[in-house]
């Protein structure tokens, strides 16, 4: 927080406004194990090569060899080497927002193809290129719905990712939006008709954070019967096995695009997917790339509908988003082009089959049970007889990233552990996970 332009008075004023005592309070929510209470011990006057070697030593303390069964929105899907080879090309890596189409045709075409692919798999009318991540995409969808309906409340399912719900609440405070949360029963959302004011939007996740398949028709009907927009936060890697948002009648479809071309890298970077119906298109934030012809009749690509944007409309804009995740969108286009429709379906099918195989074997371990009996895709919640954090630590020592503890975000699931399976997991890894879980539980 301390930067050269900030005087002590500036810092004190900001802390007072935030209701904090000192700068350390800004980081009080972080686990003690990740906080450093001293300056790095690098000595004095060392050379840059020496500093780099020291940084390499520190970096090796991070575990990157664990077999991943954690998900929660970011997943260990197979990433084709083609993605890294193409996105590492300098014309993509160094490209900025393509305001000048005459020198940006290559990037514009790739982004147009990205939009077309996302619109294709979601069966939505229009897709932008792109948003920061899945959480900010959802928050921007809420903003669009508020502008469209002139209402100031939004209904959100408790099955939406806790991080997405936190982001929506943060944006809502600034805009005076009331967020009304609807509960999960048996893993599925129950929409309570008299839960609060008439909503601008009804927002749910498909599948939800616990991996459960929600009722598309019920959620869409709840939204439209109340005069709200239907917004779904979807998982792109399940579109080969689940209904598409467009076919279900959704107004806005948002999602986290990390599984489409971005590696797991200590929590980022993400990619915000945002698609919308043609009726609401002018309220869509971010960049839209259009295909046209130049004065000589040749195919050309341009940014279009610019009048919606913050840098032109200022306070009248529907969004403050004035950038995008272009490189990650390029990666998603490459990965989707490499997979094709059949590959996307196969990845979804394999993930689902392997997840159900693992769940069935875990249930046979004494003390381990499913958290609910609802249908799921490739992620599910189990209840373990000891603290999930202890399970995660013990299994990490044996080479497995076991999952995500749930009790903090879902207090009604003490002992809950969220487990994710992708097409990458082999039969040997699945059986090894079960044997290791059995050993950890038995030795507790």
N, C-alpha and C positions, 0 to 999 in steps of 0.2 A: 504493500500500500504506500510506502514512503517513496515518492519520486521527487526529483529535484524541484519541480514547480510547486510542490505542496509545502507550505509553511506549517509550523507547529499549530498555528491558529486555524489553518485550513483543516488539518487532520482532526483537531479538537471539535470543530464545528460539525464535520461529517459524523464523528462518533456520537456526538450529542443528538443529532438528528436521527440516528439509527438506534439510539437508546443503549449504546455500548460503553463500557468503561475504558477499554483500551483496544489496540489493534489486535491483540491476541484473541479477543472475544470473537473476532471475525472467523476464526478457525476452530472455535470450540466444538463444532459439530463433527469434526474429523476424529477418527480413532487415534488414540495416543500412539499406537505403533507406527503411524505414518508421519508423525510430527517430529521435526528436528529442532531441538532447543538450543542449538549452538551453531556456529559457523563451521563449514566443512574444514577439517584439519588437513590443509594442503601445504602447509609450510610457507616459507617466504621465498620469493624470487625464483620459483621453478619455471621451467620452459614450457612452451605450449605442448610439445610432444609428451613431456612428463605428465602434464595435466590431463591429456587425453588418455594416457595409459591408466592413470588413477581413476578417471571416470569409467573406463572399461571394467576395472576391478569392482567398482560399486555396482555397475549394471549387471554383473554376473550374479549378484545376490538375488535378482529377480528370477523366479522360476518360469521358464517358457517351455518346459518339457512335459507338463502335466497333460494327461488325456482328458479332454474337456467334455464335461457333462453339465456345464453351466450355460444358462441362456438368459431369460428375462429381457429379451429384446435384441440381444447381440449374440450371434451364433457362429459356431465353427463349421461352416459349410466348406466344401471343396472349392478352392479358388484356382481357376485355370492359369497356368504360366503366361498365357496369351495376354491376360489383363495387365500383369506387371510389365511385360515387354512393350505393350502399346502405350500405356499411361506414363511410362518413363520417357517417352519421346519428348524432346524439348518444346515442340510446338504445342503440346498439351500442358506440360508442367508449368510453363511460363505464361500461358495465355491468361489475359485479364478479361473482365466483362467486355463482350464484343460490341462496343458502341459503334465502331466503324466497320460496317459489313464489307466494304470493298477490300479490307485486308484481313477479314476474319471468316471467310467462307468455310474453311475446313472445320473450325470449332463450331460455327453455327450449324453446319450440316450434322455433325455428331450429336449436338444437343437436340436438334430436330428429330433425329433417329431415336434418341433416348426418350423424348416425349412420346413418340409414336409407339415405342415398345411398351412403355408403362401404360399408356391408354389402351393398348391391345390386351395386356394381361388383366387389367382391371375392368375392361369394357366401359370405361368412362369417356366422356366426350373430349375433354381437354386436360392436358397435364402441363405443369410448368417445369422450368429447368434452372434451379431446383430450390429446396429449402435447406436450412442448416442441418436439421436432424428431425427425427420423428416427433420429438416433444414440441419443438417450436412450430412444426407443421400443424400439429393439433391445436396449439394456441392460436395460430393464425386462422385456422378454420372456424374456431369459435368467434373470432373477431369478424370474419366475413358473415357469419350467421346473424350476429347482433346487428350489423349494418343492414342486412337483407330484411330482417323482421321488425326492427326497431324495438326489440325487447331487451331486457337487461338481466336475464337469468339463463343458465344452461344446466341441463341435466346430464350428469356424468356417471357412468357405471363404475362401481368399485373394482370391476374386473379390468379396467384400463390400468396400464403400468403406473405404479406409484410415482415414478419420476415424471411421467407425462402429466399426471394429476397435479403434482407440485408446480410444474411449469405453468399449467393453465391457471392455477390459483394465483400465482405471482402476477401474470398478465392481467387477471381479473381485477385485482386490487386497484391497479392504475386506471382501469376503465370503468370501475363501479359495477362490475358484473357479479351477480350472485351465483355461486357454484353449488348446486344441489346434488349430493351424492346418493346413488341408489345402491342397495346392498346386494350381496351375493348370497344365495341360498342353494346349497348343494353344488356350489361352484358356478352357478349361472346367475345372471342378473335378473332381479325382480324389479320391474318398473312400477313404482308406487304412484298412482294417478294423482293423489292430492298432496304430493311431497313438497310442493312449493309453487312459486309463481309460474305462469305460462312460460315455457322455455323458448329461447331463440334456437336452441339446438339440442338434440339428443345424441350423446356421444358414447360409443361403446367400442370394444376391441374384438376382433375376430381373427384367430381365437383369442381368448382373453389371457390375462397375465398368468393364470393358473394352467393355461394350455387347453381350457375347455372350449368346445364349439358352442357359440352363442346362437340364439334364435334370430336369424336375420329378419324374417318376416315380422316377428313380434316387435323388434326394435324399430324397424322402418315404420310400421303402423303406429307405434307409440308417438313417433316424431310427427308424422304427417297428420294424424288425427288431432294433434294439439297445435297444428299450424307452425311447427318447427322444421328446421332442416335436419336431415338424418346424416350424421357424420360417423364414419367407421374408421378406426385405427387398425389397419390390416397388416398381416405378415406376408410379404411378397413371395416367400418360398413355399407357402401353403396354397398358392393360387392354382397349382396343378392338381389339387385334390379337393379343394373347397370351392363353393360358389364365388363368383366374382362380385365385387361391390356394385358394379353397374347393373348386372343382371338381377340384383336384389332390390334395385330402386333407390340406392343411396344417392344423396345430393353431393356430398364431399367425401372423398376417400383419401386418407393420409396414412403414412407408414414410415417405418425406419428402414432405410435402404442399405444398411451396412451389409446384410447377407448377400447383396447383389454386387459383388466386386470389391469390397473393402475387407481387409484382414482384421482379426481381433488384435488390438494394439493398446492394451491397458486402458480400454474404455473409449476409444475414438480412433479416427474421426467417424462421424455418422453422415447420413445423407437423408434429407427430408423429402419424402415422396408426397406430392400434392396433386390430386386430380379433382375435377369438378364438372358439373353438368353445363351445357351451353347456356342455360337460362341464368346461371350465376357466374358466368365466365368473367364478367367485368369486375367482379369483386375478388378475383383470385390474386393473391400477392405474388411477387417475384417476377422472374423473366418468362416470357413466352416467345418461342422462336417460330416464325412463319415461313412458309415456302411460297415463292412467287417467281416471276420472270423479270429479267432486266430489259433495258430498252432494245436490246438486240434479240430478245426472245429466249435467251438461255436461262436455265434454272438458277435461281438465286435464293438466298436465305437471309432473313432480317429479323431483328427483334420487333415485335408488334404489340399493339394495345399499350403503348408506353404511357398513355395519359392516366393510367391507373396508379402510377408509381409515385413513391414518396418524394423522389428528387424533382418531380414535375409539379405534383399537386400539393406538396407540403402538408399542411394541417388537414386538408381534405382527402388525403390518400387513405385507402383502406388498410394500408400496412406500412410499417417502417422498414420492412425488409428491402435492402438496396444492394444485395449481393447474392451469392449462391454458392453451391458446392460443385462447381463445374467439373473439376478433375474427378471427383467421386461419381458424378453423373456419367462422365465418359467411361469410367470403370464399369458402372452398372450396364451401360449399353454394350460394352465389349463382352461382359459375362453373359448377358441375356442373349446376345447374338451367337455366342459360342454354345450355350445350352440349347437354344431353340425351344419350341413348345414341348416337344417330347422329352427333352432333357429336364426342363422345369418340372414336368409331371413326374418323371422318374425320381428326381431328387426328393420331391414331396412324398411319393409313395414309399420309397425306401426309408425315409426318416420316420414316417408313421408306423410302418411295419416293425422297425427296430425298436421304436419307443414302446409299442405294445408288448413286444417280446420281453423287454427289460422290465416293464411294470409287472407283468405276470410273474416273472421270476422273483422280483423283490418282495411281492406279497407273500411269498412262501417263507420268508425269513421271519422267525418268531419276533414279535413286537413291532414289525413293520407293516403298515397298511396304507391303502390309498386314502387320500384326504377327502375324496368324494367319489361318487359313482357315475359322474357325467362323462359323456364322450369327449375324447381329446384327440389331438393330432400327433405332434412330435414332442410335446412337453407336458409334464404332469407333476402333481404335488403328492408327496408321500409323507406320512407321519412316522417319525423314528422315535424309539423309546428313550433316547438320550438327547442332550442339547445338539441341535443341528450344527452349531458352530464347532462343537467338539468332533462331530462326524467329519466335517469338512477338513479340519486340521489333521485328524488322524489319517484320513484317506489321502490328503496331499502328501503326507510323509511316505505314502505307499505308491505315489505316482498318479493319483486321480484328482481332478478338480470336480468335486462331488456334486455341486449345485449351489443354490442360493437359499439362505435361511429366510423364512417367511414371517416369523412371529412379530417382527418389528412393524411390518406393513399390514399384517393380517393377524391381530391379536387373538382372534378366534381360532387360529391354527397353531397352537403351541406345539412345538415339535415338527413343524412343517418344513419340508425341504423341497425346493423346486428343481426338478431334474429335466434336462433337455437332451435330445438325441438327434443327430443329423445323419445324413447318408454316409458320412465319413467313418462312423464308428463300425468296427468289424465285430464279427461274432466273438472273437477272442477277447476284445476289449469289453464287450457287454457282459460276458461271463466273468471276466476278471473283476469288473465293477461289483457284480453280485457277490462274488467270493470275498472281496475285500470288505464290502458292507457287512456281510455276515460275521467276519472276523472282528471288525470294529465294534459291532453291537454286542457280540458275545463277550468281548474282553472289557467292556465298560464297567 
